[in-house]
């Protein structure tokens, strides 16, 4: 963990890495159940999910929270 940001577990981790990890960990179907957003439920792809999450702060926050819970 970075000494400059000791309280930020997401420091240095790209959104793409987070989404790829969650897809590998849960799969699209389970991810869509855990976070009820269409980018995970209807024809999901990494690219389309990233586009949506970058434009939608509330959805990105949910994804980041799931990621933090998943890596602990």
Buried (B, 14 or more C-beta within 10 A) or exposed (E): EEEEEEEEBEEEBEBBEBBBBBBEEBEBEEBBEBBEBEBBBEEBEEEBBBEBBEEBEEBBEBBBEBBEEEEE
